[in-house]
Amino acid sequence: MKKKFLFSIAAVITILILQFLPLHPPQGKNQNEIQTSNEVKKILNQSCYDCHSDLTLWPWYSKIFPINFYLYRHVEEGKMELNFSEWELLSKKKIYKRGFYFRSS
């Protein structure tokens, strides 16, 4: 009984400590804006930029352990697939190969 109690206390303390570990990387600046219509830019900003750019707006629950690990991994995977902040660094061949192309306005 005493071992279970000590284990429970240790688990609670560990979880409390993990709450204070910073996980989110510093926000970058979105210097490479995609050249497209304002309508498309608005849709991209609302629907895509949180997971596919360096301008992630983290929700309030992203500070709760263990949800923060899942969200961080999800955003990192999204940016590995397509990062709008690095759009200008992608070659035209890579953009068309992946199907990421937009008609310029």
Steps between C-alpha positions, in 0.01 A plus 500: 500500500781737588678424170186583301465829686865596441473401134186712462669800662804458274277476191309816594821692566646383167190610310504837675866552412434407137233770482769767529740370235484724193428306185404754235779640285530877465280648230669585175419782265303427189718685252415299190140570418338299225405710199132423445161665527381653826221242524746211485732672749210539742410131470862395548537724806184365661531134407863411438751733663467363854649165398682594179696816585726648764209717617324235706235632737495239775160433663462535877504123554840469333659582835353190668713189531481255309286678239787737425721213379233383254431852367868586467566179305195564280616852410858386438377228263284756321792737456722218375245424228433864407621817669354817351767704681761331281296505181757700303770247590314213332596429142232523232551130427436404861191722518346346190609147594313525830203673340549823696439767242284806492405721213650844539267797503 
